[in-house]
Amino acid sequence: MVSSLLLVRNNSVTNTNTNANDTTTAAQVSQTEGAGFRQNCSEYVQMDNKVFFAAADRNKDVILDQLRPYLDTARQVLEVGSGSGQHTYHFSKAYPNVTFQPTEYDTALLASIDAYASDLLKEGHLIRPALELDATNSIHWKHVLQAGQEQGQEEEEQPCYDVVMTTNVFHISPWVVGQSIVRGAGRVLKPGGRFLVYGPFKRHGAFNTESNREFDKTLRGKDASWGVRDIEEIQAVAASPDVQLKLDQIVDMPSNNYILSFTKQ
């Protein structure tokens, strides 16, 4: 098993060339002295078990706008790397009849995800308890599958999710984690289901802006295994016979980001 850092956009290192205030985030918090650092971190606020990241609050609406065509028809949605839980809360608030399964690699954030969810559960929204998910751990993916089965059929492990989404994970994780997320999505999605990936990416090995090139250097300076990934590399993993995800749309997003949309064949 590979030991890896897998944090979503909610608590990710953000492109410092587009918003300098996004540079101090939970990815760094998790590698520092904890509480003392957090008290001085404008991006990190905790109250009643809820962690708040300003970056997650800023991009929640533009991401939701792009997700709507897929959430409109979805029954079950898996979020890989739910971070603080702010996005799960925001998306579920807009879609109370969709069942959301949040997950997170950083177990310290699971309580925050569930704390956000508890507010909506009182109103009848459908959010399951957050699960620990190390994308490189096959047993964790088994737990994700079992959580999505009909009652009494938990051991069948049939593909059961209509949408799998992940945001700002690939560039702050080792490449093996990104590959594992793609393979995991292929494992749990129903035929015709959608895999949606938000974040900064290269195309054909080229950066879309000079600021993203500098951002990539900054990331690799923090951790040599991080970096802005190439869409074609992700597409190659997705198209493999054991995954069968077809890239059918690349959407330009603000701050030099993209949403990649794959369909399960």
C-alpha positions in Angstrom: 0.0 0.0 0.0 1.2 3.5 -0.8 1.2 6.1 1.9 0.0 9.3 0.3 -1.6 12.7 0.9 -5.0 12.9 -0.7 -6.9 16.1 0.1 -9.6 17.7 -2.0 -10.0 21.2 -3.2 -11.7 22.1 0.1 -8.3 21.9 1.8 -5.9 22.0 -1.1 -3.0 24.1 -2.2 -4.5 26.6 -4.6 -2.9 28.3 -7.5 -0.9 31.1 -5.9 -0.8 33.1 -9.1 -4.6 33.6 -9.1 -5.2 34.1 -5.4 -2.4 34.5 -2.9 -4.7 34.0 0.0 -5.2 30.4 -1.0 -1.6 29.3 -0.3 -2.1 28.5 3.4 -4.4 25.5 3.6 -5.0 22.2 5.3 -2.4 20.4 3.2 0.1 22.5 5.0 -1.8 22.4 8.3 -1.6 18.6 8.4 2.2 18.8 8.1 2.7 21.5 10.9 2.2 21.9 14.6 -1.5 21.7 14.4 -3.6 23.9 16.7 -1.0 26.7 17.1 -0.6 26.9 13.3 -4.4 26.8 12.7 -5.0 29.7 15.1 -2.9 31.9 12.8 -4.3 30.6 9.5 -6.9 32.8 7.9 -8.0 29.9 5.6 -8.7 27.6 8.5 -11.5 28.1 11.0 -13.0 25.4 13.3 -16.2 25.7 15.4 -18.5 23.0 16.7 -16.4 20.3 14.8 -16.9 22.2 11.5 -13.7 23.1 9.6 -14.1 26.1 7.3 -11.9 26.7 4.3 -12.4 30.0 2.4 -11.2 28.5 -0.9 -14.0 25.9 -0.8 -16.5 28.6 -0.1 -15.4 30.6 -3.0 -15.6 28.0 -5.7 -18.7 26.0 -4.5 -21.2 27.8 -6.8 -19.2 27.7 -10.1 -18.6 24.0 -9.5 -22.2 23.3 -8.7 -23.4 25.1 -11.8 -21.4 22.6 -13.9 -22.6 19.6 -11.9 -26.3 20.4 -12.2 -26.9 18.5 -15.5 -25.5 15.3 -13.9 -27.0 15.8 -10.4 -30.5 16.4 -12.0 -30.8 12.7 -12.9 -28.5 11.1 -10.2 -29.7 8.9 -7.3 -26.3 8.3 -5.7 -23.2 10.5 -5.8 -19.7 9.6 -4.4 -17.4 12.5 -3.5 -13.7 11.4 -3.4 -11.9 13.6 -0.9 -14.7 15.7 0.7 -12.2 17.7 2.8 -14.1 19.8 5.4 -17.5 18.8 4.1 -18.5 22.3 2.8 -19.0 21.1 -0.8 -21.0 18.1 0.3 -23.2 20.4 2.3 -23.6 22.9 -0.5 -24.4 20.2 -3.2 -26.8 18.3 -0.9 -28.6 21.5 0.0 -29.3 22.0 -3.7 -30.3 18.4 -4.3 -32.1 17.1 -1.1 -33.3 13.9 -2.9 -29.9 12.8 -4.1 -27.9 10.5 -1.7 -24.4 11.7 -1.2 -21.5 9.5 0.0 -18.6 11.7 1.3 -15.1 10.3 1.7 -11.8 11.6 2.9 -8.2 10.4 3.3 -7.5 12.7 6.2 -9.4 11.0 9.1 -9.1 14.2 11.2 -11.7 15.8 8.8 -14.3 13.1 9.0 -16.0 14.7 12.0 -16.2 18.0 10.2 -17.9 16.4 7.2 -20.5 14.7 9.4 -21.0 17.9 11.4 -22.0 19.8 8.2 -24.2 16.9 7.1 -26.0 16.8 10.5 -27.6 20.2 9.8 -29.2 18.9 6.6 -30.0 15.4 7.9 -32.4 17.1 10.3 -34.2 18.4 7.3 -34.4 15.0 5.6 -31.5 15.4 3.2 -29.7 12.2 2.2 -26.0 12.3 3.3 -24.4 9.1 4.5 -21.7 9.1 7.2 -18.3 10.0 5.8 -16.0 7.1 5.0 -12.2 7.0 5.2 -10.9 6.5 1.7 -7.3 6.0 0.8 -7.6 5.7 -3.0 -4.8 3.1 -3.2 -6.6 0.8 -0.7 -8.8 -1.8 -2.4 -10.6 -2.6 0.9 -11.6 1.1 1.3 -13.2 1.0 -2.2 -15.0 -2.2 -1.1 -16.5 -0.3 1.8 -17.6 2.5 -0.6 -19.4 0.0 -2.8 -21.0 -1.7 0.2 -22.3 1.6 1.5 -24.1 2.2 -1.8 -25.9 -1.2 -2.1 -29.6 -1.7 -1.4 -30.4 -2.8 2.1 -29.7 -6.5 2.6 -27.5 -6.7 -0.5 -24.3 -5.1 0.9 -22.1 -8.0 0.1 -22.8 -8.0 -3.6 -20.5 -5.0 -4.4 -22.3 -4.1 -7.6 -21.5 -0.8 -9.3 -24.1 1.5 -7.8 -23.0 5.2 -8.2 -24.4 7.5 -10.8 -21.8 10.2 -10.3 -18.2 10.1 -8.9 -16.7 13.6 -8.4 -13.4 14.8 -7.1 -12.0 18.3 -6.9 -8.5 19.7 -6.6 -7.0 16.3 -5.7 -4.8 15.3 -8.6 -2.2 18.0 -8.4 -1.6 17.6 -4.6 -1.3 13.8 -4.6 1.2 11.4 -5.9 0.4 10.2 -9.4 -0.4 6.7 -8.1 -3.2 8.2 -6.1 -4.7 9.9 -9.2 -4.5 6.6 -11.1 -6.2 4.8 -8.2 -9.0 7.4 -8.1 -9.7 6.8 -11.8 -9.6 3.0 -11.4 -11.8 3.3 -8.4 -14.4 5.4 -10.2 -14.4 2.8 -13.0 -15.1 0.1 -10.4 -18.0 1.8 -8.6 -19.8 3.6 -11.4 -22.9 2.2 -13.1 -22.8 1.9 -16.9 -23.5 5.4 -18.2 -22.4 7.0 -14.9 -20.3 10.1 -14.9 -16.8 10.7 -13.4 -16.1 14.4 -12.9 -12.7 15.8 -12.1 -12.1 19.5 -11.2 -8.7 21.2 -11.0 -5.7 22.6 -13.0 -4.4 20.4 -15.8 -2.0 20.4 -18.7 -3.1 19.5 -22.3 -0.7 17.5 -24.5 2.0 18.3 -22.0 1.5 22.1 -22.2 0.4 24.5 -19.5 -2.6 26.7 -20.4 -1.0 29.7 -18.7 2.4 30.7 -17.5 0.9 31.1 -14.0 0.1 27.4 -14.0 3.6 26.6 -15.0 4.9 28.5 -12.0 2.2 26.9 -9.8 3.5 23.5 -10.9 7.0 24.5 -9.9 5.7 25.6 -6.5 3.9 22.3 -6.0 6.9 20.2 -6.9 9.0 22.3 -4.6 6.7 21.4 -1.7 6.6 17.7 -2.6 8.3 16.1 -5.6 5.4 13.7 -6.1 2.9 16.5 -6.6 2.3 18.5 -9.8 -0.2 19.6 -12.4 -1.2 16.4 -14.3 -1.6 16.0 -18.1 -5.2 15.3 -19.2 -4.0 12.8 -21.8 -2.3 10.8 -19.0 -5.5 10.6 -17.0 -7.4 9.8 -20.2 -5.0 6.8 -20.9 -5.7 5.3 -17.5 -9.5 5.9 -17.9 -9.6 4.2 -21.3 -7.9 1.0 -20.1 -10.0 -2.2 -20.5 -10.4 -2.7 -16.8 -11.7 0.9 -16.2 -13.7 1.8 -19.4 -14.2 5.5 -18.8 -14.5 7.7 -21.9 -13.5 11.3 -21.8 -16.3 13.2 -23.6 -16.1 16.8 -22.4 -13.5 19.3 -21.1 -15.0 22.4 -19.6 -13.0 25.6 -19.1 -13.4 26.9 -15.5 -12.4 30.1 -13.7 -8.8 30.5 -12.4 -7.2 28.4 -15.1 -9.1 25.2 -14.0 -11.0 22.6 -15.9 -13.7 20.0 -15.3 -13.1 16.7 -17.0 -16.2 14.7 -17.7 -15.9 10.9 -18.3 -18.7 8.4 -19.0 -18.6 4.8 -17.8 -18.9 2.5 -20.8 
